[in-house]
Amino acid sequence: MTALATKPPFAKLDLAPPGVHVERRADGSTILRSHQVLESYPSSIGAVLRANAAKFPERPFLAERTGGPGSPWRTLRYGEVAEKVRRLAQAFLDLGLNARRPVMLLSDNAIDHALVQLAAMEIGAPAAPISPAYSLMSQDHGKLRYIFDLLKPGLVYAGDGMKFQAALKALGLGGAGRPGVSVAVSAFPPPGIKAELLGDMLKTQPRAAVERAFAALGPDAIGKILFTSGSTGMPKGVINTQRMLTSNQQAAVQLWRFLRNRPPVIVDWLPWNHTFGGNHNFNMVLYNGGTYYIDFGKPAPGAIEHTLTNLREISPTCYYNVPRGYDVLIPHLRADKKLRETFFRDLDFIMYAGAALPPHLWAPLEEMSIEVRGERVHMLSSWGSTETAPMAVTVHYPIERAGIIGLPAPGTEIKLAPVGSKLEMRVKGPNVTPGYWQQPELTRQGFDEEGFFKMGDAGAFADPNDPVKGLVFEGRTAENFKLNSGTWVHAGELRLAAVAAGAPVIQDAVVAGQDRDSVGLLVFPNVPACRALAKDAPADLPVAELIRRPEVRSSLERGLGAYNAGNPGSSRFIARALIMAEPPSIDANEITDKGYINQRAVLDRRKALVERLFAAGDPDVIDFTART
């Protein structure tokens, strides 16, 4: 596929026209507001489910494979989901669950997982889905135990009891268990742990108590508690109210107006313990009466096959992923015509979030959409966080490049506040958290004197002379640092530029150089791309040897060298680069469940590699200063 000299138009899509009110202040800050007023929204997620179940009870809502790739789909319709949720809600009331006794969910995405979350929220018991990595990958279950002690749940749910046996025992739920804490599993009750089967709980007949609990829910009731990965220390429990969840979806549908007339169909793997998958994607399907195909795949070898099988069969109308996910998916789309045609046939838009989509990923997605449809599928993005449920700023108009994050959503105010050499984006609105679960001091620190939540992300206008073109993300304010010369290095911007310049070798990168004379780059390699470059290398060549191959090193040298030629300034020039054999570690906080790199955690954990990066004479370090 070749680059297109003249690009075809975008597919027709009913999007709200862009508009923004700008208030510039004497203190250097700027307030941005949407030109749209936020319309009324339901009082709770449960109210949305009940309304949809009444309007179209037979419409498919949730679907999952009953086994491996290609196995039959198990599908639940809206009416069935609403009925099962009421049954579980009664069972949860019988266990004494309430606003002070949440439900802790350990499992991966699944229909039963969704039913447990919705049932808890139906009666005002906060649902707290926890990263499965804390249960399945941790050696000491330290974070899991910390969350359990902070949360004090009344119920712990694990889909596969045997799979989570060690985690349940680590929480002290073996033997006699803990007073007041129940355990539920969908299958395989682990020996030595008293656990109820979810199937038995679903036999409970709902009584008047469910209706009373549901009627008592207000928009400020806690719906979820989502634990953030945290760049340092232990995870924080972000309170998500019902108002946050429903107002956010109402804002979205006012901007992405096509959702009103075309219920979304999605095939999604993004984990529900994160706000992108669990709030943005799941709630968008529910709010607009769509169908959610739960994808058991992940963007990793051995797991991507599940995704590919699903996408050959189901044509999504919306596709959500992170840059790492597109990086793994694109080679398969290029190589498989049937997959490519099914994927793009009904697609309204492709969405990326969490990081800008590098040009080497943007271009092939655009080209393949043109090949299949003769037009460009819209590339959309949003910006926000767990604390904003998650959308605060979103793209709802055609854009020609990555990096633009859009304009404020209806009802949301954005403050651009001077912090150091950057402008921090701060948020106020009905979608913003009231604080952190059982951590009042963290809550106090999270807001400024005007009540704006301090996001810690930097932003700027894409065009200072035309605010309607939107904002661009400029990295984390905490990631920026100074060289010995006192020159600021904007790590987020530099990282994006380096990833693009170093393609295809660079999967991701971390910028180093604080209090040093120059900037260095720690490189996470794109291993499949490196193997493709080293054509004569054995297929099973260890990564540590692969990254030393001359074909790989010379490709990286050319890409970063060309970048450096146009960026000679000390804050932009990449003086040294070191390719790392070890991938980022979820357990060490180096990467989130969604695949985002935690810059600070990588630099802290790999201090020895940082020292090597800046040491003279290391043969593995590519030294660009010797080439100038």
Secondary structure, DSSP 8 states (H G I E B T S, - for coil): ----SS---B---------EEEEE-TTS-EEEEESS------S-HHHHHHHHHHH-TTSEEEEEESSSTT--EEEEEHHHHHHHHHHHHHHHHHTT-BTTB-EEE-S-S-HHHHHHHHHHHHTT--EEE--HHHHHT-SS-HHHHHHHHHH--SEEEEEETTTTHHHHHHTT-STT--TT-EEEEEE---TTS--EEHHHHTT----HHHHHHHHT--TTSEEEEEE---SSSS--EEEEEHHHHHHHHHHHHHHSGGGGTS--EEEE---TTSHIIIIIIHHHHHHTT-EEEE----SSTTTHHHHHHHHHH---SEEEE-HHHHHHHHHHHHH-HHHHHHHHHT--EEEEESS---HHHHHHHHHHHHHHHSSB-EEEEEEE-GGGSSEEEE--S--SSTTEEEEE-TT-EEEEEEETTEEEEEEESTTS---BTT-HHHHHHTB-TTS-EEEEEEEEESSTT-GGG-EEEEEEGGG-EE-TTS-EE-HHHHHHHHHHHTTTTEEEEEEE-TTSSSEEEEEEE-HHHHHHHSTTS-TT--HHHHTTSHHHHHHHHHHHHHHHHT--STTT-EEEEEE-SS---TTTTSB-TT--B-HHHHHHHTHHHHHHHHSTT-TTEEESGGG-
